[in-house]
Amino acid sequence: MGEMKNTQDLKETINQAIQFIRNKTKFVPQLGIILGTGLGSLAEGIKVEVKISYEEIPHFPVSTVESHAGRLILGKLSGKDVVAMQGRFHYYEGYDLKQVTFPVRVMKALGANTLVVSNACGGLNPLFKAGDIMVISDHINLLGSNPLFGPNDESLGPRFPDMCCCYDPELVALAENVALNLGLKLQKGVYVAVAGPNLETAAEYRFLRLIGADVVGMSTVPEVIVARHQSMKVLGFSLVTDMGLPDALGPMNMEKILATAAKAEPLLKKIMTRVIEEMKV
């Protein structure tokens, strides 16, 4: 997908993607789900109506990250009609943020009014540990860019969207309540997005903690900005795969990160499944 020149191009590309999907299914989702690094198997709980490879959908980017499957799944999960991204796109892959967030535009156009987003992240809060799950209360955008740059289409959302209560307080409270009832520990905090793809230096971890972040990652914020631009409610979960404590920093690699994500994934799956079941959409 090339650079979008104006708002008409964006609307047109959304329409072409929708037309393609509608030729395969008339299914109307109530909510969209984005499954991040190491979390793709959460899609196994979906009673599938249709699976579509990203490569097939007009204007969709194709994920270049090994741990991301690259499929759009429409079906039922916990009694709700959902559209799930099994694998997402990142700024560091070379896409611009309009491309990264294009699937969120498509989810909304298909009918989804709520977005549930998940990611794997590094922990900054010393009270957290690898394997913890955090519900996102707020975010900080340090990507150095924004998916809303350029001309704005008022029919999609306002020029200056408000980011107050960006992560829906009622949904955050629901997640906390669900975790309590399941007897599972759920952290709550602020997610900071950086461009990556390298992991952070000790000095960067120290800086990020200083400015108020509890976890750090390389995704989620662009999708959430676009979701809020379209007046979608948002709920976000972060799975802490490693700890970025500057005074106790050891070598880390993707193998270790994915292993931790796989180990903690069943807990996140349990919480997300129950939250979606109890959610009013």
Secondary structure, DSSP 8 states (H G I E B T S, - for coil): -----SHHHHHHHHHHHHHHHHHH-----SEEEEE-TT-GGGGGGSEEEEEEEGGGSTT------TT---EEEEEEETTEEEEEEES---GGGT--HHHHTHHHHHHHHHT--EEEEEEEEEE-STT--TT-EEEEEEEEEESS--TT-S---TTT--SS---TT-S-HHHHHHHHHHHHHHT---EEEEEEEE--SS---HHHHHHHHHTT-SEEESSSHHHHHHHHHTT-EEEEEEEEEEE--GGG-----HHHHHHHHHHHHHHHHHHHHHHHHH---
